[in-house]
Amino acid sequence: MLSPHFVTDLSHFTASHAGPYGTIVSSWKRVGASIEYTITIPANSGATVVFDGIAGQHVYLDKKQVSLKTTLEAGTYQFVVK
């Protein structure tokens, strides 16, 4: 499970983890009033992303609003939090 925390005093953050099927990468950066959150999930893997602590904001994936808890298959995804 990935649960990003967007720290007020930081402009960006990146973390990675060597999983059993490859490296999982989680990164975010501030772009104006929005946050771009990018994750990479290796092949043969999946992940659940939970956005906590973003009251009053919405999460978008491919310009479509998504739930604050989203299950994903392997791939690279870029969310926008507004």
N, CA, C and O atoms as a CHARMM CRD file, in Angstrom:
* protein
*
  328
    1    1 MET  N      0.84800  -1.17100   0.00000 PROA 1      0.00000
    2    1 MET  CA     0.00000   0.00000   0.00000 PROA 1      0.00000
    3    1 MET  C      0.89500   1.23600   0.00000 PROA 1      0.00000
    4    1 MET  O      1.88900   1.30300   0.72300 PROA 1      0.00000
    5    2 LEU  N      0.52400   2.20200  -0.82000 PROA 2      0.00000
    6    2 LEU  CA     1.21500   3.48500  -0.86900 PROA 2      0.00000
    7    2 LEU  C      0.28700   4.53700  -0.28900 PROA 2      0.00000
    8    2 LEU  O     -0.88700   4.61100  -0.65100 PROA 2      0.00000
    9    3 SER  N      0.81400   5.34200   0.60300 PROA 3      0.00000
   10    3 SER  CA     0.02100   6.39800   1.23300 PROA 3      0.00000
   11    3 SER  C      0.88400   7.64900   1.31400 PROA 3      0.00000
   12    3 SER  O      1.54100   7.88300   2.32900 PROA 3      0.00000
   13    4 PRO  N      0.89000   8.46200   0.24800 PROA 4      0.00000
   14    4 PRO  CA     1.78500   9.62000   0.22400 PROA 4      0.00000
   15    4 PRO  C      1.38400  10.68400   1.24000 PROA 4      0.00000
   16    4 PRO  O      0.20400  10.90500   1.51300 PROA 4      0.00000
   17    5 HSD  N      2.39600  11.32600   1.78400 PROA 5      0.00000
   18    5 HSD  CA     2.18800  12.44900   2.69500 PROA 5      0.00000
   19    5 HSD  C      2.88000  13.65300   2.07500 PROA 5      0.00000
   20    5 HSD  O      4.09800  13.65200   1.89700 PROA 5      0.00000
   21    6 PHE  N      2.11800  14.66200   1.75300 PROA 6      0.00000
   22    6 PHE  CA     2.63300  15.85300   1.10200 PROA 6      0.00000
   23    6 PHE  C      2.99800  16.88200   2.17300 PROA 6      0.00000
   24    6 PHE  O      2.14700  17.64900   2.62400 PROA 6      0.00000
   25    7 VAL  N      4.25500  16.89000   2.56800 PROA 7      0.00000
   26    7 VAL  CA     4.74500  17.73600   3.64500 PROA 7      0.00000
   27    7 VAL  C      4.75600  19.19200   3.18300 PROA 7      0.00000
   28    7 VAL  O      5.29500  19.51800   2.12500 PROA 7      0.00000
   29    8 THR  N      4.16100  20.04700   3.98400 PROA 8      0.00000
   30    8 THR  CA     3.97500  21.45800   3.62800 PROA 8      0.00000
   31    8 THR  C      5.27700  22.16000   3.26500 PROA 8      0.00000
   32    8 THR  O      5.30700  22.91400   2.29200 PROA 8      0.00000
   33    9 ASP  N      6.33900  21.94100   4.00500 PROA 9      0.00000
   34    9 ASP  CA     7.58500  22.66600   3.77900 PROA 9      0.00000
   35    9 ASP  C      8.48400  22.06200   2.70200 PROA 9      0.00000
   36    9 ASP  O      9.57300  22.58200   2.45600 PROA 9      0.00000
   37   10 LEU  N      8.06200  20.99300   2.06300 PROA 10     0.00000
   38   10 LEU  CA     8.85800  20.37600   0.99500 PROA 10     0.00000
   39   10 LEU  C      8.23700  20.69500  -0.36300 PROA 10     0.00000
   40   10 LEU  O      7.01800  20.80800  -0.49100 PROA 10     0.00000
   41   11 SER  N      9.09700  20.83700  -1.37700 PROA 11     0.00000
   42   11 SER  CA     8.59600  21.07700  -2.73500 PROA 11     0.00000
   43   11 SER  C      8.55400  19.79000  -3.55300 PROA 11     0.00000
   44   11 SER  O      7.85900  19.72400  -4.56700 PROA 11     0.00000
   45   12 HSD  N      9.29600  18.75800  -3.11700 PROA 12     0.00000
   46   12 HSD  CA     9.29000  17.47600  -3.82600 PROA 12     0.00000
   47   12 HSD  C      9.86300  16.38800  -2.90600 PROA 12     0.00000
   48   12 HSD  O     10.52000  16.67400  -1.90500 PROA 12     0.00000
   49   13 PHE  N      9.59200  15.13900  -3.28000 PROA 13     0.00000
   50   13 PHE  CA    10.08700  14.00700  -2.50000 PROA 13     0.00000
   51   13 PHE  C     10.06400  12.76800  -3.38200 PROA 13     0.00000
   52   13 PHE  O      9.14200  12.58900  -4.17700 PROA 13     0.00000
   53   14 THR  N     11.07200  11.91200  -3.24600 PROA 14     0.00000
   54   14 THR  CA    11.13000  10.65100  -3.98200 PROA 14     0.00000
   55   14 THR  C     11.59000   9.54300  -3.03900 PROA 14     0.00000
   56   14 THR  O     12.50100   9.73300  -2.23400 PROA 14     0.00000
   57   15 ALA  N     10.94600   8.38900  -3.15100 PROA 15     0.00000
   58   15 ALA  CA    11.34200   7.21300  -2.37700 PROA 15     0.00000
   59   15 ALA  C     11.25000   5.98900  -3.28200 PROA 15     0.00000
   60   15 ALA  O     10.44700   5.95800  -4.21500 PROA 15     0.00000
   61   16 SER  N     12.06800   4.98900  -3.00400 PROA 16     0.00000
   62   16 SER  CA    11.99800   3.74300  -3.76700 PROA 16     0.00000
   63   16 SER  C     12.17700   2.56800  -2.82400 PROA 16     0.00000
   64   16 SER  O     12.72400   2.69600  -1.72900 PROA 16     0.00000
   65   17 HSD  N     11.69700   1.41400  -3.28400 PROA 17     0.00000
   66   17 HSD  CA    11.78200   0.19600  -2.49500 PROA 17     0.00000
   67   17 HSD  C     12.06200  -0.96500  -3.43600 PROA 17     0.00000
   68   17 HSD  O     11.38300  -1.12100  -4.45100 PROA 17     0.00000
   69   18 ALA  N     13.04600  -1.77300  -3.10900 PROA 18     0.00000
   70   18 ALA  CA    13.35800  -2.95400  -3.91000 PROA 18     0.00000
   71   18 ALA  C     12.40500  -4.07300  -3.50900 PROA 18     0.00000
   72   18 ALA  O     12.60400  -4.73200  -2.48900 PROA 18     0.00000
   73   19 GLY  N     11.36900  -4.28300  -4.31500 PROA 19     0.00000
   74   19 GLY  CA    10.39700  -5.33200  -4.05900 PROA 19     0.00000
   75   19 GLY  C     10.83600  -6.63900  -4.69200 PROA 19     0.00000
   76   19 GLY  O     11.86600  -6.67700  -5.36500 PROA 19     0.00000
   77   20 PRO  N     10.08300  -7.71100  -4.49300 PROA 20     0.00000
   78   20 PRO  CA    10.46800  -9.01500  -5.03300 PROA 20     0.00000
   79   20 PRO  C     10.45800  -9.09400  -6.55800 PROA 20     0.00000
   80   20 PRO  O     11.11000  -9.96900  -7.12800 PROA 20     0.00000
   81   21 TYR  N      9.72700  -8.19100  -7.23600 PROA 21     0.00000
   82   21 TYR  CA     9.63600  -8.22500  -8.69700 PROA 21     0.00000
   83   21 TYR  C     10.23500  -6.99300  -9.35900 PROA 21     0.00000
   84   21 TYR  O     10.10200  -6.82300 -10.57100 PROA 21     0.00000
   85   22 GLY  N     10.88600  -6.13900  -8.59400 PROA 22     0.00000
   86   22 GLY  CA    11.49300  -4.93200  -9.14700 PROA 22     0.00000
   87   22 GLY  C     11.32300  -3.76000  -8.20400 PROA 22     0.00000
   88   22 GLY  O     10.79300  -3.89900  -7.10200 PROA 22     0.00000
   89   23 THR  N     11.77700  -2.61000  -8.65300 PROA 23     0.00000
   90   23 THR  CA    11.77000  -1.41600  -7.81300 PROA 23     0.00000
   91   23 THR  C     10.44300  -0.67400  -7.90600 PROA 23     0.00000
   92   23 THR  O      9.93300  -0.41400  -8.99600 PROA 23     0.00000
   93   24 ILE  N      9.90300  -0.34500  -6.76000 PROA 24     0.00000
   94   24 ILE  CA     8.69800   0.46900  -6.65000 PROA 24     0.00000
   95   24 ILE  C      9.17100   1.89600  -6.38100 PROA 24     0.00000
   96   24 ILE  O      9.95700   2.12600  -5.46200 PROA 24     0.00000
   97   25 VAL  N      8.69400   2.85600  -7.18000 PROA 25     0.00000
   98   25 VAL  CA     9.11100   4.24300  -7.02200 PROA 25     0.00000
   99   25 VAL  C      7.88900   5.10300  -6.75900 PROA 25     0.00000
  100   25 VAL  O      6.86300   4.97100  -7.42700 PROA 25     0.00000
  101   26 SER  N      8.01200   5.98800  -5.77600 PROA 26     0.00000
  102   26 SER  CA     6.94500   6.91100  -5.39400 PROA 26     0.00000
  103   26 SER  C      7.56600   8.29900  -5.29100 PROA 26     0.00000
  104   26 SER  O      8.51000   8.49900  -4.52800 PROA 26     0.00000
  105   27 SER  N      7.03700   9.27100  -6.06200 PROA 27     0.00000
  106   27 SER  CA     7.59200  10.61500  -6.00200 PROA 27     0.00000
  107   27 SER  C      6.49100  11.64700  -6.20200 PROA 27     0.00000
  108   27 SER  O      5.48600  11.38200  -6.86200 PROA 27     0.00000
  109   28 TRP  N      6.69400  12.82200  -5.62600 PROA 28     0.00000
  110   28 TRP  CA     5.74400  13.90300  -5.82500 PROA 28     0.00000
  111   28 TRP  C      6.47900  15.23000  -5.88600 PROA 28     0.00000
  112   28 TRP  O      7.58700  15.37800  -5.36900 PROA 28     0.00000
  113   29 LYS  N      5.82400  16.20200  -6.53900 PROA 29     0.00000
  114   29 LYS  CA     6.37300  17.55700  -6.60100 PROA 29     0.00000
  115   29 LYS  C      5.21900  18.54200  -6.67100 PROA 29     0.00000
  116   29 LYS  O      4.14400  18.24000  -7.19100 PROA 29     0.00000
  117   30 ARG  N      5.47100  19.71700  -6.13700 PROA 30     0.00000
  118   30 ARG  CA     4.47700  20.78900  -6.19100 PROA 30     0.00000
  119   30 ARG  C      4.60500  21.51600  -7.52000 PROA 30     0.00000
  120   30 ARG  O      5.70600  21.84400  -7.96200 PROA 30     0.00000
  121   31 VAL  N      3.45300  21.76500  -8.15500 PROA 31     0.00000
  122   31 VAL  CA     3.40400  22.51300  -9.40700 PROA 31     0.00000
  123   31 VAL  C      2.29500  23.54300  -9.23800 PROA 31     0.00000
  124   31 VAL  O      1.11500  23.23800  -9.41000 PROA 31     0.00000
  125   32 GLY  N      2.68700  24.75800  -8.90100 PROA 32     0.00000
  126   32 GLY  CA     1.69700  25.78500  -8.58800 PROA 32     0.00000
  127   32 GLY  C      0.89800  25.36700  -7.36200 PROA 32     0.00000
  128   32 GLY  O      1.46800  25.03200  -6.32300 PROA 32     0.00000
  129   33 ALA  N     -0.42900  25.39000  -7.49000 PROA 33     0.00000
  130   33 ALA  CA    -1.30300  25.01300  -6.37300 PROA 33     0.00000
  131   33 ALA  C     -1.60500  23.51300  -6.34700 PROA 33     0.00000
  132   33 ALA  O     -2.31400  23.04000  -5.45900 PROA 33     0.00000
  133   34 SER  N     -1.06800  22.76400  -7.31700 PROA 34     0.00000
  134   34 SER  CA    -1.32300  21.32700  -7.42100 PROA 34     0.00000
  135   34 SER  C     -0.10000  20.52000  -7.00700 PROA 34     0.00000
  136   34 SER  O      0.99700  21.05600  -6.85300 PROA 34     0.00000
  137   35 ILE  N     -0.31300  19.22200  -6.83000 PROA 35     0.00000
  138   35 ILE  CA     0.77000  18.27700  -6.57400 PROA 35     0.00000
  139   35 ILE  C      0.68600  17.18200  -7.61900 PROA 35     0.00000
  140   35 ILE  O     -0.37900  16.60300  -7.83400 PROA 35     0.00000
  141   36 GLU  N      1.80600  16.89400  -8.27000 PROA 36     0.00000
  142   36 GLU  CA     1.88900  15.77600  -9.20900 PROA 36     0.00000
  143   36 GLU  C      2.53700  14.61200  -8.47000 PROA 36     0.00000
  144   36 GLU  O      3.65900  14.72400  -7.97800 PROA 36     0.00000
  145   37 TYR  N      1.81700  13.49100  -8.39700 PROA 37     0.00000
  146   37 TYR  CA     2.29300  12.30800  -7.68700 PROA 37     0.00000
  147   37 TYR  C      2.45900  11.17600  -8.69800 PROA 37     0.00000
  148   37 TYR  O      1.49200  10.75700  -9.33400 PROA 37     0.00000
  149   38 THR  N      3.68600  10.68700  -8.84200 PROA 38     0.00000
  150   38 THR  CA     3.99500   9.65800  -9.82800 PROA 38     0.00000
  151   38 THR  C      4.45500   8.39100  -9.11100 PROA 38     0.00000
  152   38 THR  O      5.28400   8.44000  -8.20300 PROA 38     0.00000
  153   39 ILE  N      3.90000   7.25900  -9.53800 PROA 39     0.00000
  154   39 ILE  CA     4.34400   5.98100  -8.98400 PROA 39     0.00000
  155   39 ILE  C      4.64900   5.01000 -10.11600 PROA 39     0.00000
  156   39 ILE  O      4.01300   5.04000 -11.16900 PROA 39     0.00000
  157   40 THR  N      5.61800   4.16100  -9.88400 PROA 40     0.00000
  158   40 THR  CA     5.94600   3.08100 -10.81600 PROA 40     0.00000
  159   40 THR  C      5.84800   1.77000 -10.05900 PROA 40     0.00000
  160   40 THR  O      6.47300   1.58200  -9.01600 PROA 40     0.00000
  161   41 ILE  N      5.05000   0.87400 -10.60900 PROA 41     0.00000
  162   41 ILE  CA     4.82500  -0.45000 -10.02400 PROA 41     0.00000
  163   41 ILE  C      5.41200  -1.47000 -11.00300 PROA 41     0.00000
  164   41 ILE  O      5.01900  -1.48100 -12.16900 PROA 41     0.00000
  165   42 PRO  N      6.33900  -2.32700 -10.56400 PROA 42     0.00000
  166   42 PRO  CA     6.96900  -3.26500 -11.48400 PROA 42     0.00000
  167   42 PRO  C      6.01900  -4.36500 -11.97100 PROA 42     0.00000
  168   42 PRO  O      4.95900  -4.59600 -11.39000 PROA 42     0.00000
  169   43 ALA  N      6.43200  -5.03800 -13.05500 PROA 43     0.00000
  170   43 ALA  CA     5.65800  -6.14000 -13.63400 PROA 43     0.00000
  171   43 ALA  C      5.36900  -7.20000 -12.57500 PROA 43     0.00000
  172   43 ALA  O      6.14300  -7.38400 -11.63600 PROA 43     0.00000
  173   44 ASN  N      4.26300  -7.88100 -12.73900 PROA 44     0.00000
  174   44 ASN  CA     3.81900  -8.94100 -11.83000 PROA 44     0.00000
  175   44 ASN  C      3.51500  -8.42900 -10.42700 PROA 44     0.00000
  176   44 ASN  O      3.55800  -9.19200  -9.46200 PROA 44     0.00000
  177   45 SER  N      3.21100  -7.14800 -10.31500 PROA 45     0.00000
  178   45 SER  CA     2.92400  -6.53100  -9.02500 PROA 45     0.00000
  179   45 SER  C      1.65700  -5.68700  -9.12500 PROA 45     0.00000
  180   45 SER  O      1.13900  -5.43700 -10.21300 PROA 45     0.00000
  181   46 GLY  N      1.18600  -5.26700  -7.99400 PROA 46     0.00000
  182   46 GLY  CA     0.04500  -4.35800  -7.90900 PROA 46     0.00000
  183   46 GLY  C      0.19500  -3.52700  -6.64800 PROA 46     0.00000
  184   46 GLY  O      1.03300  -3.81800  -5.79400 PROA 46     0.00000
  185   47 ALA  N     -0.61600  -2.50000  -6.53900 PROA 47     0.00000
  186   47 ALA  CA    -0.53000  -1.64500  -5.36000 PROA 47     0.00000
  187   47 ALA  C     -1.86800  -0.95900  -5.13100 PROA 47     0.00000
  188   47 ALA  O     -2.64800  -0.74700  -6.05900 PROA 47     0.00000
  189   48 THR  N     -2.11000  -0.62300  -3.88800 PROA 48     0.00000
  190   48 THR  CA    -3.25200   0.20000  -3.52100 PROA 48     0.00000
  191   48 THR  C     -2.70000   1.54000  -3.06800 PROA 48     0.00000
  192   48 THR  O     -1.79900   1.60000  -2.23100 PROA 48     0.00000
  193   49 VAL  N     -3.24600   2.61400  -3.62700 PROA 49     0.00000
  194   49 VAL  CA    -2.82800   3.96200  -3.25800 PROA 49     0.00000
  195   49 VAL  C     -3.94600   4.58500  -2.43900 PROA 49     0.00000
  196   49 VAL  O     -5.10300   4.60000  -2.85900 PROA 49     0.00000
  197   50 VAL  N     -3.59100   5.09900  -1.26600 PROA 50     0.00000
  198   50 VAL  CA    -4.56200   5.73100  -0.37500 PROA 50     0.00000
  199   50 VAL  C     -4.12100   7.16400  -0.13400 PROA 50     0.00000
  200   50 VAL  O     -3.02100   7.40900   0.36000 PROA 50     0.00000
  201   51 PHE  N     -4.98100   8.10800  -0.48400 PROA 51     0.00000
  202   51 PHE  CA    -4.69400   9.52600  -0.26500 PROA 51     0.00000
  203   51 PHE  C     -5.40500   9.96500   1.01100 PROA 51     0.00000
  204   51 PHE  O     -6.61600  10.18400   1.01100 PROA 51     0.00000
  205   52 ASP  N     -4.65000  10.09100   2.08900 PROA 52     0.00000
  206   52 ASP  CA    -5.18100  10.57300   3.36700 PROA 52     0.00000
  207   52 ASP  C     -4.72900  12.01700   3.56700 PROA 52     0.00000
  208   52 ASP  O     -3.72000  12.44400   3.00700 PROA 52     0.00000
  209   53 GLY  N     -5.46900  12.74600   4.35200 PROA 53     0.00000
  210   53 GLY  CA    -5.02700  14.08200   4.74000 PROA 53     0.00000
  211   53 GLY  C     -5.08800  15.12300   3.65000 PROA 53     0.00000
  212   53 GLY  O     -4.32600  16.09000   3.68200 PROA 53     0.00000
  213   54 ILE  N     -5.97400  14.95400   2.68500 PROA 54     0.00000
  214   54 ILE  CA    -6.09200  15.95700   1.62500 PROA 54     0.00000
  215   54 ILE  C     -7.51400  16.52400   1.58700 PROA 54     0.00000
  216   54 ILE  O     -8.09000  16.70300   0.51500 PROA 54     0.00000
  217   55 ALA  N     -8.05600  16.79700   2.73500 PROA 55     0.00000
  218   55 ALA  CA    -9.43000  17.29200   2.85600 PROA 55     0.00000
  219   55 ALA  C     -9.65500  18.49800   1.94100 PROA 55     0.00000
  220   55 ALA  O     -8.84300  19.42100   1.89300 PROA 55     0.00000
  221   56 GLY  N    -10.75100  18.46700   1.23600 PROA 56     0.00000
  222   56 GLY  CA   -11.11300  19.57500   0.36100 PROA 56     0.00000
  223   56 GLY  C    -10.43300  19.54900  -0.99400 PROA 56     0.00000
  224   56 GLY  O    -10.66600  20.43600  -1.81600 PROA 56     0.00000
  225   57 GLN  N     -9.59500  18.54800  -1.24600 PROA 57     0.00000
  226   57 GLN  CA    -8.91300  18.44800  -2.53000 PROA 57     0.00000
  227   57 GLN  C     -9.42000  17.22900  -3.28300 PROA 57     0.00000
  228   57 GLN  O    -10.03300  16.33300  -2.70300 PROA 57     0.00000
  229   58 HSD  N     -9.15400  17.21100  -4.58300 PROA 58     0.00000
  230   58 HSD  CA    -9.56800  16.09300  -5.43600 PROA 58     0.00000
  231   58 HSD  C     -8.34800  15.47800  -6.09200 PROA 58     0.00000
  232   58 HSD  O     -7.33900  16.15100  -6.30200 PROA 58     0.00000
  233   59 VAL  N     -8.44400  14.19100  -6.41600 PROA 59     0.00000
  234   59 VAL  CA    -7.35100  13.45200  -7.04400 PROA 59     0.00000
  235   59 VAL  C     -7.77300  13.06100  -8.45000 PROA 59     0.00000
  236   59 VAL  O     -8.87700  12.55800  -8.65900 PROA 59     0.00000
  237   60 TYR  N     -6.87700  13.29800  -9.42700 PROA 60     0.00000
  238   60 TYR  CA    -7.16000  13.00100 -10.82800 PROA 60     0.00000
  239   60 TYR  C     -6.08700  12.08000 -11.39200 PROA 60     0.00000
  240   60 TYR  O     -4.90900  12.19500 -11.05300 PROA 60     0.00000
  241   61 LEU  N     -6.51300  11.16500 -12.25800 PROA 61     0.00000
  242   61 LEU  CA    -5.62500  10.28900 -13.00600 PROA 61     0.00000
  243   61 LEU  C     -6.10100  10.35300 -14.44300 PROA 61     0.00000
  244   61 LEU  O     -7.26700  10.06800 -14.71800 PROA 61     0.00000
  245   62 ASP  N     -5.23600  10.71700 -15.35400 PROA 62     0.00000
  246   62 ASP  CA    -5.61100  10.90300 -16.76400 PROA 62     0.00000
  247   62 ASP  C     -6.77700  11.87800 -16.89500 PROA 62     0.00000
  248   62 ASP  O     -7.69300  11.66400 -17.69000 PROA 62     0.00000
  249   63 LYS  N     -6.73200  12.94700 -16.10800 PROA 63     0.00000
  250   63 LYS  CA    -7.72200  14.03400 -16.12400 PROA 63     0.00000
  251   63 LYS  C     -9.11300  13.61100 -15.65900 PROA 63     0.00000
  252   63 LYS  O    -10.08300  14.34700 -15.84000 PROA 63     0.00000
  253   64 LYS  N     -9.21000  12.41600 -15.05600 PROA 64     0.00000
  254   64 LYS  CA   -10.48600  11.93600 -14.51700 PROA 64     0.00000
  255   64 LYS  C    -10.35800  11.81800 -13.00600 PROA 64     0.00000
  256   64 LYS  O     -9.36800  11.29100 -12.50000 PROA 64     0.00000
  257   65 GLN  N    -11.36100  12.30900 -12.28800 PROA 65     0.00000
  258   65 GLN  CA   -11.32800  12.22800 -10.82900 PROA 65     0.00000
  259   65 GLN  C    -11.43000  10.77400 -10.39200 PROA 65     0.00000
  260   65 GLN  O    -12.24600  10.01200 -10.91100 PROA 65     0.00000
  261   66 VAL  N    -10.59100  10.39900  -9.43000 PROA 66     0.00000
  262   66 VAL  CA   -10.57800   9.02700  -8.91500 PROA 66     0.00000
  263   66 VAL  C    -10.83900   9.03700  -7.41500 PROA 66     0.00000
  264   66 VAL  O    -10.77900  10.07600  -6.75800 PROA 66     0.00000
  265   67 SER  N    -11.12500   7.86600  -6.90400 PROA 67     0.00000
  266   67 SER  CA   -11.37400   7.67200  -5.47900 PROA 67     0.00000
  267   67 SER  C    -10.10200   7.93600  -4.67700 PROA 67     0.00000
  268   67 SER  O     -8.99900   7.87500  -5.22000 PROA 67     0.00000
  269   68 LEU  N    -10.25300   8.22600  -3.40300 PROA 68     0.00000
  270   68 LEU  CA    -9.09700   8.44100  -2.53200 PROA 68     0.00000
  271   68 LEU  C     -8.39800   7.13200  -2.18500 PROA 68     0.00000
  272   68 LEU  O     -7.34500   7.14100  -1.54700 PROA 68     0.00000
  273   69 LYS  N     -8.97400   6.01000  -2.59900 PROA 69     0.00000
  274   69 LYS  CA    -8.34000   4.69700  -2.45700 PROA 69     0.00000
  275   69 LYS  C     -8.47000   4.00900  -3.80500 PROA 69     0.00000
  276   69 LYS  O     -9.57500   3.70700  -4.25400 PROA 69     0.00000
  277   70 THR  N     -7.33100   3.76100  -4.44900 PROA 70     0.00000
  278   70 THR  CA    -7.32200   3.23400  -5.80900 PROA 70     0.00000
  279   70 THR  C     -6.38000   2.03700  -5.89100 PROA 70     0.00000
  280   70 THR  O     -5.25900   2.09500  -5.38600 PROA 70     0.00000
  281   71 THR  N     -6.82300   0.95700  -6.52100 PROA 71     0.00000
  282   71 THR  CA    -5.99400  -0.22800  -6.72200 PROA 71     0.00000
  283   71 THR  C     -5.48100  -0.22100  -8.15500 PROA 71     0.00000
  284   71 THR  O     -6.24300  -0.00100  -9.09600 PROA 71     0.00000
  285   72 LEU  N     -4.17400  -0.46600  -8.31600 PROA 72     0.00000
  286   72 LEU  CA    -3.52700  -0.37900  -9.62200 PROA 72     0.00000
  287   72 LEU  C     -2.73400  -1.63200  -9.94300 PROA 72     0.00000
  288   72 LEU  O     -2.26800  -2.34100  -9.05200 PROA 72     0.00000
  289   73 GLU  N     -2.59300  -1.88700 -11.22900 PROA 73     0.00000
  290   73 GLU  CA    -1.74000  -2.96400 -11.72500 PROA 73     0.00000
  291   73 GLU  C     -0.36000  -2.38800 -12.04100 PROA 73     0.00000
  292   73 GLU  O     -0.12700  -1.19400 -11.84700 PROA 73     0.00000
  293   74 ALA  N      0.54200  -3.21800 -12.52000 PROA 74     0.00000
  294   74 ALA  CA     1.88800  -2.76800 -12.88400 PROA 74     0.00000
  295   74 ALA  C      1.81700  -1.65100 -13.91500 PROA 74     0.00000
  296   74 ALA  O      0.95500  -1.65700 -14.79400 PROA 74     0.00000
  297   75 GLY  N      2.73100  -0.69100 -13.80000 PROA 75     0.00000
  298   75 GLY  CA     2.79200   0.42100 -14.73600 PROA 75     0.00000
  299   75 GLY  C      3.25600   1.68200 -14.04100 PROA 75     0.00000
  300   75 GLY  O      3.59500   1.67800 -12.85800 PROA 75     0.00000
  301   76 THR  N      3.26200   2.76900 -14.80700 PROA 76     0.00000
  302   76 THR  CA     3.60700   4.08000 -14.27100 PROA 76     0.00000
  303   76 THR  C      2.37600   4.96000 -14.34400 PROA 76     0.00000
  304   76 THR  O      1.70700   5.02400 -15.37500 PROA 76     0.00000
  305   77 TYR  N      2.08200   5.63300 -13.25000 PROA 77     0.00000
  306   77 TYR  CA     0.86900   6.44400 -13.13500 PROA 77     0.00000
  307   77 TYR  C      1.22700   7.82200 -12.60200 PROA 77     0.00000
  308   77 TYR  O      2.09100   7.95900 -11.73500 PROA 77     0.00000
  309   78 GLN  N      0.55400   8.84600 -13.12900 PROA 78     0.00000
  310   78 GLN  CA     0.76100  10.20100 -12.61200 PROA 78     0.00000
  311   78 GLN  C     -0.59100  10.76300 -12.17000 PROA 78     0.00000
  312   78 GLN  O     -1.49400  10.96100 -12.98200 PROA 78     0.00000
  313   79 PHE  N     -0.70400  11.00900 -10.88900 PROA 79     0.00000
  314   79 PHE  CA    -1.90200  11.60400 -10.30600 PROA 79     0.00000
  315   79 PHE  C     -1.67400  13.09700 -10.14400 PROA 79     0.00000
  316   79 PHE  O     -0.53800  13.55200 -10.00400 PROA 79     0.00000
  317   80 VAL  N     -2.76500  13.85600 -10.16500 PROA 80     0.00000
  318   80 VAL  CA    -2.70200  15.28600  -9.86700 PROA 80     0.00000
  319   80 VAL  C     -3.67300  15.52900  -8.72400 PROA 80     0.00000
  320   80 VAL  O     -4.84300  15.15400  -8.79900 PROA 80     0.00000
  321   81 VAL  N     -3.18100  16.15600  -7.66900 PROA 81     0.00000
  322   81 VAL  CA    -3.99400  16.49600  -6.50700 PROA 81     0.00000
  323   81 VAL  C     -4.23000  18.00200  -6.56200 PROA 81     0.00000
  324   81 VAL  O     -3.28800  18.79300  -6.54000 PROA 81     0.00000
  325   82 LYS  N     -5.50200  18.38200  -6.63400 PROA 82     0.00000
  326   82 LYS  CA    -5.87700  19.81200  -6.70600 PROA 82     0.00000
  327   82 LYS  C     -6.76900  20.16000  -5.54600 PROA 82     0.00000
  328   82 LYS  O     -7.19500  21.30800  -5.41800 PROA 82     0.00000
